[in-house]
Amino acid sequence: MTAPVSLLPRLRSVVLWSRGLFFFALWLVLTGAALKDMPVGLIAAAAATWASMPVWPQDGRLSPVGLLRFVLRFLPQAVAAGLDVARRAFARRIAMKPGIVTYRASLRPGLAQGALCAVMSLQPGKLSVSCADSGDMRVHCLDSDASVTTELAADEAAFLRILPGGRAGG
């Protein structure tokens, strides 16, 4: 569904202001609300807003419920994986079998697939090596004997709830 032509400039303005406010709020959360830092925060928010326009199109949909569910799944998983990496680092005998695992993602090539590859790299113990247009993702993992493809499939399913319509088939 597209907006009527007369509403497009107004929609663009709302998108720009919303993004700008989001980035400025993020700046405040990260650095604090010191009055002397506000000009730098405004410049950073404006630059982030400008940079976000080609990366995240105006008609790009986002499911807030899907995003919340993803974050609630991702954070505990990241903490558990980080503890596992720390445990392995301090163990006398490291029980792992590093290797490359190939996973076939169902996302269309482009922004969503690239974002999924980036998110996979945030998990300790996993690092995306490549993402092909065919959907094949090559992921380096610390323990290739573990159920890595099952974990990646669950991560992708959670990610797909954020971006409705991102599947290659639909």
N, C-alpha and C positions, 0 to 999 in steps of 0.2 A: 504494500500500500504506500503510495506516495502522497505528499502534501500538495495542495494546489499551488500553482506558480506564485500567487500573491503572498502566500504564507512562507515561502522559502527564505527570503531575507530575514524575517522575524525568527524563524526556526534556527537559522544559522547564528543569529545574535544570542538567542537563548542558550544554544549549545556552547558558544564561545564563553559567555559569562559563567555558565555552570562549571565548565572545565577550569576556568580561571579561578573561581572561588574554591573549587576542590583543591587545586594545586597550591593556592595560598594557604588554605587551612592545613594542608599537609606540611607546608613549610613551617607554620606556627607550631604544629605538634612536634616536629623534629627539632626545631631550634629554640622554641620558647617565644614569648610575646614581648621581647625587648623593643622599645620604641625606636632605638637607634638602628635596629636591623630591618625595620619595615620596608625602607626603600629597596634594599637588596632582595627581600622576600617578594615584593611586587614585581621586580624585574625578573626574578627566577620564575614566578608564576606565569608571567606573560610569555617568557621564552618557552616554558613547558607547554603552555596552551598552543602557541604557534607550532611547536614541534609535534604536538599530538594530532593536529588536523590531518596531515596526510597518512599518519600511521593508523589512526582510528577514525574511519569515515563517519560523517554525521548520521547516516542511516544505520550505523552499526548498532545492533540491539544487544542488550545486556540484561540478563535475568538477575535481579537482586537476590531472590531466594536461592537461585543456583549458585551465585557468588558466595553467599553466606554459608551454604552447605559445603561448598568447596573449601573455603577457609577453615571451617570447623573440622573438616577431614584432613586438610593439608597440615595444619599446625601441629596436632599431636603426632602425626606421622613423621614430620620433620624432626620433632624433638626425639622421638624413639629412634629414628635412623641416626641422628647425631650422637645419641648415647651409644648406639651400637658401634659407630665408627670410633668413638673415644675408647670404648671397651677393647676393641681390636687393636688400637694403637698402643695401649698399655699392657696388652697380654704378652706373656713370654713367647708363646707359640701363636702365630697369627693364623687363625682358621678362616682362610678365604681362598677363593679361586677367581682372580680377576679375569675378565674377558669382555668380549663384545657380543651383545645380544641384538638380534634384528627383530623389530616389532612392526607390524603393519597397522598403521593408524587409519581410521576411517574418516579423517578430516580432509576437506578440500585443500589443495595446495594454496598457499598464501598466508595471510596474516594469522588466521586461527591455527594453522599447522605450525607456523613458526613460534607462536606463543606457547603452544603445547610443548614443543621442543625446549623452549626456555624454562618452562615450569618444571619439566622433568629434570633439568640440570640443577634446580634448586634443592632437590632431594639429596641429602648426603649419601654417598655410596653409588650414585648414578650420575652420569654425565652424557648428554646427547652429543654424539660425534657428527652425525649428519641426518638431514631430513630431506628425502627425495620427493619430487612431485608425485611419484607413484604411491606415496604414503608410507614407504619404508623408512623407519627410523632406526639408526644404529646407535645403541646406547652402551657406553662403557659402564660396567658395574664391578663392584668389589667382590661379589660372590655370584658367579654365573650359574652355580648349582642351585641357588635359591629360585623361588618362583617369580622371577623378574617380569616375565611377560604377563603373568596374572596381575601383578601389582600395576604394571603399565596400563593394562586394560581397565582396571578399576580407576586409575588416575584419569584416563581419557574419558571414561563415562562420567565422572564427576565434572571434568572440564567442559564436556558437551552440554551439561545442564546450565552452564553460564552463557554459552553462545548458541541460542536456538537456531537451527537451520545450518549448522556448520558441517554436517556429514556430507561425504562425497556423493552419496546416493540421493540426498534430499535436502 
